[in-house]
Amino acid sequence: MSSKSYLIIGGTSGIGECIVEKLKTPENTLYVGSRSAVGVFNKNIKNFKVDVNKKSQLDLLPDELDGLVYCPGTVTLRPFQSLREEHFRHDMEINYFGALSVLKQALPYLKKSANGASVVLFSTVAVQLGMPYHASIAGAKGAIEGLTRSLAAEWAPKIRVNAVAPSLTDTPLSQHLLNTDQKRQNSAERHPLKRVGKPEDIAEMVVYLLSDKASWITGQILAIDGGEKGRQIGQTDWQGIFDRIDAMPMRRAEMGEKAREEK
């Protein structure tokens, strides 16, 4: 197995920590940036401090990078009228502008990857579904989805860029949404697979997108959501739609007959 170098921002907690665990092999070298810079697992893991709010400089990088994962995120759920401008700015700073800063600094190293590099960003299923109280975070993650597609087109064929869009996942960031049995049950029932996501669920897809097995995948937003997006489609009244379509020729005929009678 060939050696790879990966940069994981936000890699000491939640999904990011799980990604680090799955990439941790004797062949790989991991550069893990976080606010705490803790959790050195072995000699192939280089931990360093980074604050995406302050656009920290990434000084500890190798000559070339084979992959980059940007994990930092926020969960700002409020009615639109109670959201202030600083809420929107905060979500954009961490989710979007933080990612921009890291991408700009890492790009020269990603370009040097011998077999092509892979970038994985994070969105949310709320962008595509449209969910109440998600205006701020969905706006920031919507920007990430646009960025993902734009960079995938611009950086091809040397660098692939994809994003994952999870539904509610059991991480420290979302604990206020899962801190009672009732909340956890309600959240599980919302998903066709009847549970909330685990960090491992998301990390598996991220590791796949970083690998050579995903070498023909770029510019994609992949929903890892326990079927929630499908549930929304399943709730559509398809039978009612088909009934109305079937009735259209009959209604047109009735209208034509009525028009002739009026003449």
KAVEN-V94122 format. One record per backbone hydrogen bond with DSSP energy under -0.5 kcal/mol. CO is the residue of the C=O (numbers start at 1). NH is the residue of the N-H. Records with the same first field share a line. If there is no record, write none. Layout:
BEGIN
CO = NH, NH
END
This chain:
BEGIN
4 = 29
5 = 66, 67
6 = 8, 31
7 = 9, 69
8 = 10, 11, 33
9 = 71
13 = 16, 17
14 = 18
15 = 19
16 = 20
17 = 21
18 = 22
19 = 23
20 = 24
23 = 25
29 = 6
30 = 32, 46
31 = 8, 33
32 = 48
33 = 10, 11
34 = 50
39 = 41
42 = 45
44 = 30, 46
45 = 47
46 = 32
48 = 34
50 = 52
51 = 54, 56
52 = 55
57 = 59
59 = 61
66 = 118
67 = 7
68 = 120
69 = 9, 71
75 = 77
76 = 78, 137
79 = 82, 83
80 = 83
84 = 87, 88
85 = 89
86 = 90
87 = 91
88 = 92
89 = 93
90 = 94
91 = 95
92 = 96, 97
93 = 98
96 = 100
97 = 101
98 = 102
99 = 103
100 = 104
101 = 105
102 = 106
103 = 107
106 = 109, 110
107 = 111
108 = 112
109 = 65
110 = 113
113 = 116
117 = 160
118 = 68
119 = 162
120 = 70
121 = 164
123 = 166
124 = 127
125 = 129
126 = 130
131 = 134
133 = 78
134 = 138
135 = 139
136 = 140
137 = 141
138 = 142
139 = 143
140 = 144
141 = 145
142 = 146
143 = 147
144 = 148
145 = 149
146 = 150
147 = 151
148 = 152
149 = 153
150 = 154
151 = 155
152 = 156
155 = 158, 159
158 = 117
160 = 119
161 = 219
162 = 121
163 = 222
164 = 123
165 = 224
166 = 125
168 = 197
169 = 171
171 = 174
172 = 175
174 = 177
175 = 178
180 = 184
181 = 185
182 = 186
183 = 187
184 = 188
185 = 189
186 = 190
188 = 191
191 = 194
197 = 170
198 = 201, 202
199 = 203
200 = 204
201 = 205
202 = 206
203 = 207
204 = 208
205 = 209
206 = 210
207 = 211
208 = 211
211 = 214
212 = 215
214 = 217
220 = 163, 222
221 = 223
222 = 165, 224
223 = 225
224 = 167
225 = 228
226 = 193
227 = 231
228 = 232
229 = 233
230 = 234
231 = 235
233 = 236
236 = 238
237 = 241
238 = 242
239 = 243
240 = 244
241 = 245
242 = 246
243 = 247
244 = 248
245 = 248, 249
246 = 250
247 = 251
248 = 252
249 = 253
250 = 254
251 = 255
252 = 256
253 = 257
254 = 258
255 = 259
256 = 260
257 = 261
258 = 262
259 = 263
END
